[in-house]
Amino acid sequence: MSNQNILKVSVKCGKDTKEFDLPYELKKSPLTEVYSFVVDGDLWNVCSDCAFIANKGKFNVLGFRKGHAPRSVIENNYGKDVFVADTEEVVVNEIYNALMETKTINAERLAMRPALDVSKLENGKVEFSLTVAYLPEVTDLKYTGLDIEKVIPDVDGAVEREIAAARDRAGYWNAVERVAKNGDQLNLDYSGSIDGVKFDGGTAEKQNLVLGSGSFIPGFEDQLVGTKAGDSKDVVVKFPEDYHAENLAGKEAVFACKVNSISEKVLPELDDDFAKDVSEFDTFDAYKEDVRKKAEEREVKNAEIATSNRIIETIVKANPIEMSEALIENRAYRMLQDMKTRMESQGIPFATYMQYIGKTEADMIEGYKAEAKEREITRFIMNYVVEKENIQVTQADFDAAIEVRAASAGKKAGDYRRNMSQDEADYILNTLMTDKLIKFLSDNNNIK
């Protein structure tokens, strides 16, 4: 729906305060409101005067003390549009304050600071919108008395997997004269083509491939099962629709393959010699006991984390609520920014990566939305529980956590606290709050 309304805006500039009746357009959808404004004329001029007063001290003009040059002189030296961006900022802030002061926006239910979108900006006029996202109104959520299955640590399985991995690393490939089967390593020459034309990256010589490893395109490895050394075979596959190279995605390709050799993995016996080769222990029993001890500690901790996640997931599923699309979009955008930061910290140009996978930033944001929605719903429900149950982190809780971290670092608690950054303090507080929340939920649900 769309309505035109009037917002009363009061702007104080210097000693004077002026009142304005500003028309605006309002579009509403569930949990989202979009306020659209056009500001020009007297309101623009007053905000421009405020921008000049607030920013004139930034400019150095020959013949004038800093901050005392007339506006006309500053504009002659720096351009007539020098205060346009500052004026826009004043306009947006004054209108936002007016929306809050008149309670046009329900501040108590705001999910985030309204998102600004400037569609037009010129000297004397700005057109923009503020998108407001609200939290859902709920009166009662289900978060106690739910049946939740506890995650049981698989220590035996973890021990078997770790020893099997060590055994595989200690193994070696031995050439065999027989037909290939899954698990064998083939040495291949291959040349790929689409409609008879070879493509970049589709040709290799003496390439090792373990059948069943899933290293190549789906269907490629299966077609080489049953071949022998010296065999030539055309392998026909279709590239996945979401393949990173757009010129290949969804297309059928033929790979002319030649099998140079076939090797099978020879694994060592699980005995004392094996233990000596892969560890500092002299016997297999001692080695296995050490693996079990470490696996038990790790698996128990992982099971606790998995159970905590299952508790949260169960509560979220028990409370199907909707979230503002604007809030979900904002979270998805921030997830993309986090990804950019991680990649850049690893020295990977984000633009290059996007080109490689054949996607745009808009595609990425759209792909993040499902996860973003789940995160926002989870955050809302957990905050609801914290507030409803008055779960708090006390000073004693925080001090005890500092003592533990200080002892772990070999420092005195006072010294540790003095050198602690605000980010670390926030992390400790968030961790303590999460632990208390999970304990409350564990104690008040049926964990079996």
Steps between C-alpha positions, in 0.01 A plus 500: 500500500609860445397822678612861502546640848638809673800493735564794733873581486659745744850622405713704739779691328698736719255681725202455267259208480277456197205268453408324177216280383668246274290275274622143465398178333456187710497143371426218739554126484510247785760619755643757257425867431661715231487878550580704187586870515574786260675790675562834329410866548503650849568174683802432281627855550472486880677162509764641266559787743539247782748301289703816435513595869602146602769458231645844420788440742639229273604748227812711471451818298782750445437827686256352752542328831399136482124473538436871438485515121156593359306224329523670159880513526524131596274405210703712257817323613368144537200493266132586536414140589749478787226478765251283306602167657505656848156648439366162399631355826328776701174446309499125563584537868235767558233291330605184683484689831157634408374150420620382839381803701152493348492123555420452133753217526443251783844518660433213741455253216782615272704208373786719372578862420294599193682442174565810288467502122573833325353495150583862404732763644576842356564848632160602636322165499524144632271204447541201730324221683536346844416131526387404849508137612295395802532199725194274509249540783475179701334437834604143572774282357557130565846446643452266797369145540606392152631148428854522359729208417846532649796456265709203619876522442623234257839432657544152347421632154737793544783266605439274200490795260818658637698175489365425151613846383847448649517159336398648165770769527759232580397290199653500152384443143600180325451442125265209413411316181121468521184697426445817701259516792393768745787591731764448233722781378511546123767693318326667204547708191179674400372767264157655537287654226151643453344455156844393378676814625757471779460740794745656742583286800364184343830336407762332718772233483605251767224616732439284808137432589364281780176339384212572737668806650256741335788716380371530145161589349217267612491193277861534378660254743220242474561458126864405558417210731582178312771649278854359477843657454538597134126538440356805323147609585275794423338622820181698442387729783284806554636793696276600795265792438671693780855426379736788581599553134195648323622390157485135615203500737226260393682387184581146389869423451697207363833412662728280292686306771799268492575287805876493551505287816290370787618487860343373820561631849706270720427565866730407790393251765365649821785384719781637711708594194210708372472676836871584495470641147204729570551600864743522790366174650674162482187284503174512311300468823670806650446694178132402483445593865647847433276541196199399711585742781525794261196390300287465813580852617432641153186297428340573838552872444369477143195307618427768761520769232283293263242448775493873572446569131224239489326666797503835322390346167210319672381818670522695175295234318243508780447873444430574131522878480562739213771766482517824305635457147705816552663346808576178314647698209717698740630184670573338162690813393709490819574132441633591156718773652639250752587267214676786318705581809605136548604462138691826493684401820613188312620708206218388267351785290125478546424626148721225356323238709157623386610484139630147556170370640297700250279681752417858594476650847122500459513125429706445815264705716202308365679174578565609857138592574382161628785483750457869584132443581581206725767703682267792561217276625743321731638829633149634561383189688814477712475871591134441590596218738779704659265790566203287606705293745720791612820310422796715598877487520611626840822678587604187692450290184717740301772514769514120517541478122785751516670291770483191278633677190774671700613171654503337157723783372727483806404851613344668798130582463556872554773520235288298257200727552701821449639377167171353377339662194133595489446239227634228730285623789193491273593151385525377860164656588332350194649157574384512862151608394480220241615244757235617749230497232591147386504379863154644557365336186669170585356501851149587383458261208490120479849411378505123449 
